[in-house]
Amino acid sequence: MRRAAHDLAIDPATFADIEPVFALVGACVRHMRSQNIDQWDEAYPSLATIKTDVAAGTAFVARRGEAVVGVIALDSASETG
């Protein structure tokens, strides 16, 4: 199920996407911290969280060509804490 808008495609994430997604999340955490936004940190979202989302089929990646440039997890679970 691929949806494309111009040169951006949205695909279900695969296990091959886990490392690029984790690297992207890390870059986002660093940027948010530089802006004094503490929504995410070094503990969340974790590599285990990303693996769980991929395994559950709830993680989707945005790609430009073969590069992962975005990620979203869609599920109905509520996080607490």
Buried (B, 14 or more C-beta within 10 A) or exposed (E): EEEEEEEEBBBEBEEEBBEBBBEBBBEBBEEBBEEEEEEBEEEEBEEEBBBBBBEEEBBBBBBEEEEBEBBEBEEEEEEEE
